[in-house]
């Protein structure tokens, strides 16, 4: 799995977690944060390309992505892969896998990542002792489902250009709420194959669509950083760009 545990080291204390200062997340009481700290059992590092959770895994834990990017995916027997959604810092990772007897999907580190680890056996404690936090966990599960609904709508109803533009704009909003955008630019680690796997397009079609949107001035890419230049290129792109993302819970 290429995960490195750091024995005896739990990383930054939850009360001092820098993610909690980001506009992406709702405020929590000190008591709630202290309870989260009691549940955390490890702080792990994983290299890009490692499996955080592999399909069929029966002992998957629950994680909060502390830093880096990851993605959730399902594969067919012949090797074809569908990326279901991308995961960014602060996202809850592995809720479905920790509740089921075996994971029905995989989660791969897209970049080097750090993970806060919460044992699956403690999840019931959350529902018994901290119902507000338990509700937030359920809320985060529903939010992930909504994101997948949006992706399915894109694949089923949007043109290739609309799919790619909607994904870029959505990622821009999510990264911006984490304070990781500077001068409309952010680190963009996705390959065109990963974009194709997320958008339900062939690699050739993805490459042609990417080049067209770049020429038309939606974005520029240089040195691994994407700069969003004109998100109002069309009325539909403008509508996606102007959507407001509400703060979410951070576990």
C-alpha positions as CSV (number, residue, x, y, z in Angstrom):
1,X,0.0,0.0,0.0
2,X,3.1,2.3,0.2
3,X,1.7,3.8,3.5
4,X,4.3,5.0,6.0
5,X,2.9,5.2,9.6
6,X,4.6,7.5,12.1
7,X,4.6,5.6,15.4
8,X,4.0,7.8,18.4
9,X,3.4,10.8,16.2
10,X,-0.2,12.1,15.6
11,X,0.8,15.1,13.6
12,X,-0.5,18.6,14.3
13,X,-3.0,18.6,17.2
14,X,-6.5,18.9,16.0
15,X,-7.0,22.2,17.9
16,X,-4.1,23.7,16.0
17,X,-5.0,22.2,12.6
18,X,-4.4,24.8,9.9
19,X,-7.3,23.4,7.8
20,X,-9.8,24.6,10.4
21,X,-8.8,28.2,9.6
22,X,-9.8,27.8,5.9
23,X,-13.1,29.3,4.6
24,X,-14.0,25.9,3.2
25,X,-14.9,24.6,6.7
26,X,-17.5,25.3,9.4
27,X,-16.4,26.2,12.9
28,X,-16.5,23.6,15.6
29,X,-16.5,23.8,19.4
30,X,-13.4,23.0,21.3
31,X,-15.1,20.0,22.9
32,X,-16.0,18.6,19.5
33,X,-12.4,19.1,18.3
34,X,-11.0,17.4,21.4
35,X,-13.3,14.4,20.8
36,X,-12.0,14.2,17.3
37,X,-8.5,14.2,18.7
38,X,-9.3,11.2,21.0
39,X,-10.4,9.2,17.9
40,X,-7.4,9.9,15.8
41,X,-4.9,7.0,16.1
42,X,-2.2,7.9,13.5
43,X,-0.9,10.4,11.0
44,X,0.3,8.7,7.8
45,X,2.2,9.6,4.7
46,X,1.8,8.0,1.3
47,X,3.6,8.5,-2.0
48,X,1.7,9.4,-5.2
49,X,0.2,6.3,-6.8
50,X,-0.3,4.3,-3.6
51,X,-3.6,2.8,-2.7
52,X,-5.2,4.4,0.3
53,X,-7.9,1.8,0.0
54,X,-7.9,-1.0,-2.4
55,X,-11.0,-2.7,-4.0
56,X,-12.1,-5.6,-1.8
57,X,-10.3,-4.4,1.3
58,X,-12.0,-5.7,4.4
59,X,-10.2,-3.6,7.1
60,X,-10.4,-0.1,5.5
61,X,-10.1,2.7,8.1
62,X,-11.7,6.1,8.0
63,X,-9.4,9.0,7.0
64,X,-9.3,12.8,6.7
65,X,-7.1,13.9,3.9
66,X,-4.7,16.4,5.6
67,X,-2.7,17.3,2.5
68,X,-2.5,16.4,-1.2
69,X,-4.9,15.1,-3.8
70,X,-6.5,11.6,-4.2
71,X,-9.3,10.1,-6.2
72,X,-11.9,7.4,-5.8
73,X,-12.4,4.9,-8.6
74,X,-14.0,1.7,-9.8
75,X,-12.4,-0.7,-12.3
76,X,-13.8,-3.2,-14.7
77,X,-12.3,-6.7,-15.1
78,X,-10.7,-5.7,-18.4
79,X,-8.8,-2.8,-16.7
80,X,-11.0,0.1,-17.8
81,X,-11.4,2.6,-14.9
82,X,-14.0,5.2,-13.9
83,X,-12.8,8.0,-11.6
84,X,-15.8,8.7,-9.4
85,X,-14.6,11.9,-7.7
86,X,-11.4,13.8,-6.7
87,X,-10.5,14.3,-3.0
88,X,-8.8,17.4,-1.7
89,X,-7.5,18.4,1.8
90,X,-10.2,18.2,4.5
91,X,-12.3,15.6,2.6
92,X,-13.4,12.5,4.5
93,X,-12.0,9.4,2.9
94,X,-13.3,5.9,3.1
95,X,-16.7,6.3,4.8
96,X,-18.4,3.8,2.5
97,X,-15.6,1.3,2.7
98,X,-15.4,1.6,6.6
99,X,-19.1,0.8,6.9
100,X,-19.3,-2.1,4.4
101,X,-17.7,-5.5,5.0
102,X,-15.4,-5.0,2.0
103,X,-14.6,-1.9,-0.1
104,X,-16.4,-1.7,-3.4
105,X,-14.1,0.9,-4.8
106,X,-10.5,2.0,-4.6
107,X,-8.9,5.2,-3.5
108,X,-5.5,6.2,-4.9
109,X,-3.1,9.0,-3.9
110,X,-2.9,11.3,-6.9
111,X,0.0,13.2,-5.3
112,X,2.0,12.6,-2.1
113,X,-0.6,12.8,0.7
114,X,-0.9,12.9,4.5
115,X,-3.8,11.3,6.2
116,X,-5.4,11.6,9.7
117,X,-6.4,8.0,10.6
118,X,-9.6,7.1,12.5
119,X,-10.3,3.4,13.2
120,X,-13.5,2.1,11.8
121,X,-14.3,0.3,15.1
122,X,-14.7,3.8,16.7
123,X,-17.2,5.1,14.3
124,X,-20.1,3.8,16.4
125,X,-18.7,5.8,19.4
126,X,-19.3,9.0,17.4
127,X,-23.0,8.2,17.0
128,X,-23.4,7.2,20.7
129,X,-21.4,10.1,22.3
130,X,-21.3,13.0,19.8
131,X,-24.5,13.0,17.7
132,X,-23.7,16.4,16.2
133,X,-20.5,15.1,14.8
134,X,-22.2,11.9,13.7
135,X,-24.7,13.9,11.7
136,X,-21.8,15.8,10.1
137,X,-20.3,12.5,9.0
138,X,-23.6,11.5,7.4
139,X,-23.8,15.0,5.8
140,X,-20.3,14.5,4.3
141,X,-21.4,11.1,2.9
142,X,-24.4,12.8,1.3
143,X,-22.2,15.6,-0.1
144,X,-20.0,13.0,-1.8
145,X,-23.0,11.4,-3.3
146,X,-24.1,14.8,-4.6
147,X,-20.7,15.3,-6.2
148,X,-21.0,11.9,-7.9
149,X,-24.5,12.8,-9.1
150,X,-23.0,16.0,-10.7
151,X,-20.3,13.9,-12.4
152,X,-22.9,11.4,-13.7
153,X,-25.0,14.3,-15.0
154,X,-21.9,15.7,-16.8
155,X,-21.1,12.3,-18.4
156,X,-24.7,11.8,-19.4
157,X,-25.8,15.2,-20.6
158,X,-22.9,17.6,-21.2
159,X,-20.7,17.9,-24.3
160,X,-17.1,17.1,-23.9
161,X,-16.2,20.7,-23.7
162,X,-18.8,21.4,-21.0
163,X,-17.7,18.3,-19.0
164,X,-14.1,19.4,-19.0
165,X,-14.9,23.1,-18.2
166,X,-17.3,22.1,-15.4
167,X,-14.6,19.9,-13.8
168,X,-11.9,22.6,-14.0
169,X,-14.2,25.3,-12.6
170,X,-15.4,23.0,-9.8
171,X,-11.8,22.1,-8.8
172,X,-10.9,25.8,-8.9
173,X,-13.7,26.7,-6.5
174,X,-12.7,23.8,-4.1
175,X,-9.0,24.7,-4.1
176,X,-9.8,28.4,-3.7
177,X,-11.8,27.7,-0.6
178,X,-8.7,26.0,0.8
179,X,-6.5,29.1,0.2
180,X,-4.5,27.4,-2.5
181,X,-5.2,29.8,-5.3
182,X,-2.8,32.6,-6.1
183,X,-3.5,35.1,-8.9
184,X,-6.2,32.7,-10.3
185,X,-3.6,29.9,-10.5
186,X,-3.3,26.6,-8.6
187,X,-1.3,23.4,-8.7
188,X,-3.0,21.0,-11.2
189,X,-1.6,17.4,-10.9
190,X,-4.2,15.7,-13.1
191,X,-2.9,13.9,-16.3
192,X,-5.1,13.8,-19.4
193,X,-5.6,10.1,-18.8
194,X,-7.0,10.8,-15.4
195,X,-9.3,13.5,-16.9
196,X,-10.5,11.0,-19.5
197,X,-11.2,8.4,-16.8
198,X,-13.2,11.0,-14.8
199,X,-15.1,12.4,-17.8
200,X,-16.1,9.2,-19.6
201,X,-14.1,10.3,-22.7
202,X,-11.4,8.6,-24.8
203,X,-7.8,9.9,-24.2
204,X,-7.8,11.3,-27.8
205,X,-11.1,13.1,-27.4
206,X,-9.9,14.5,-24.0
207,X,-6.7,15.8,-25.5
208,X,-8.5,17.5,-28.4
209,X,-11.0,19.1,-26.0
210,X,-8.3,20.2,-23.6
211,X,-6.4,21.9,-26.5
212,X,-9.5,23.6,-27.8
213,X,-10.5,25.1,-24.5
214,X,-6.9,26.2,-23.9
215,X,-6.9,28.0,-27.3
216,X,-10.3,29.6,-26.6
217,X,-8.9,31.1,-23.5
218,X,-10.6,29.2,-20.6
219,X,-7.3,28.5,-19.0
220,X,-3.5,28.4,-19.3
221,X,-1.2,25.6,-18.0
222,X,2.4,26.2,-17.2
223,X,4.8,24.4,-14.8
224,X,2.1,22.2,-13.4
225,X,-0.1,25.2,-12.5
226,X,-3.4,25.9,-14.1
227,X,-4.5,29.6,-14.4
228,X,-8.3,30.1,-14.9
229,X,-8.4,33.0,-17.4
230,X,-12.0,33.3,-18.6
231,X,-14.5,31.2,-16.7
232,X,-17.3,33.2,-18.4
233,X,-16.3,32.0,-21.8
234,X,-19.9,30.8,-22.3
235,X,-23.2,31.4,-20.4
236,X,-23.1,27.8,-19.1
237,X,-19.5,28.1,-17.9
238,X,-20.4,31.4,-16.3
239,X,-23.4,29.8,-14.5
240,X,-21.1,27.1,-13.1
241,X,-18.4,29.6,-12.1
242,X,-20.9,31.8,-10.2
243,X,-22.3,29.0,-8.0
244,X,-21.5,29.5,-4.3
245,X,-19.9,26.7,-2.4
246,X,-21.1,26.6,1.2
247,X,-18.6,25.7,4.1
248,X,-18.6,22.1,5.1
249,X,-17.7,20.1,8.3
250,X,-14.2,19.0,8.9
251,X,-13.7,15.8,10.9
